[in-house]
C-alpha cells in the first residue's frame, strides 16, 4: 500500500509542477487548481505513505520519481531538449530509486 501511495504522490507532484509552469505563463483558476491541488494531494499521499514505509525510503523515492516525471513531462509536453546528458542523469535517478526499492 505504501508504494502505491508514494507512486501516486509522485504523479501529483508532477501535476503540481506542470500546473506551476502553466500558471506562471498565464494565470487562471484552472491552472491555479492544478498547481495547488497537485502539490496538496502529493503532500497528503506522502504523509500517508509514511504509515507504511520509512522516511529514508519514501522521501528519496518521492523526489526521484517526481523529478523524473517532471523531466519527461517537460521533454514531451514543452519540447525541452532530449540530449544525452539529460537522459543519462535521468537514468541515474531511476536507477537510484529502483535501488532504494530493492532495499525493502
Residue pairs with C-beta under 8 A, 6 or more apart in sequence:
1 52
2 49
2 51
2 52
2 53
2 58
3 49
3 52
3 53
3 101
5 45
5 46
5 48
5 49
5 52
6 45
6 46
6 49
6 53
6 58
6 61
6 62
6 65
7 65
8 45
9 41
9 42
9 43
9 44
9 45
9 46
9 49
9 62
10 42
10 61
10 62
10 65
10 66
10 69
11 69
12 37
12 38
12 39
12 41
12 42
12 45
13 38
13 39
13 42
13 62
13 65
13 66
13 69
13 70
14 38
14 66
14 69
14 70
14 73
15 34
15 37
15 38
15 41
15 42
16 34
16 35
16 36
16 37
16 38
16 39
16 40
16 42
17 38
17 66
17 70
17 73
18 34
18 38
18 70
18 73
18 77
19 31
19 32
19 33
19 34
19 35
19 36
19 37
19 38
20 35
20 39
21 74
21 78
22 31
22 34
22 35
23 31
23 32
23 34
23 35
42 62
42 66
46 58
46 62
49 58
49 62
50 58
53 104
57 100
57 101
57 103
57 104
60 96
60 97
60 100
61 97
61 100
61 101
64 93
64 94
64 96
64 97
64 100
65 97
67 93
68 90
68 93
68 94
68 97
71 80
71 86
71 90
72 90
74 80
75 81
75 82
75 86
80 86
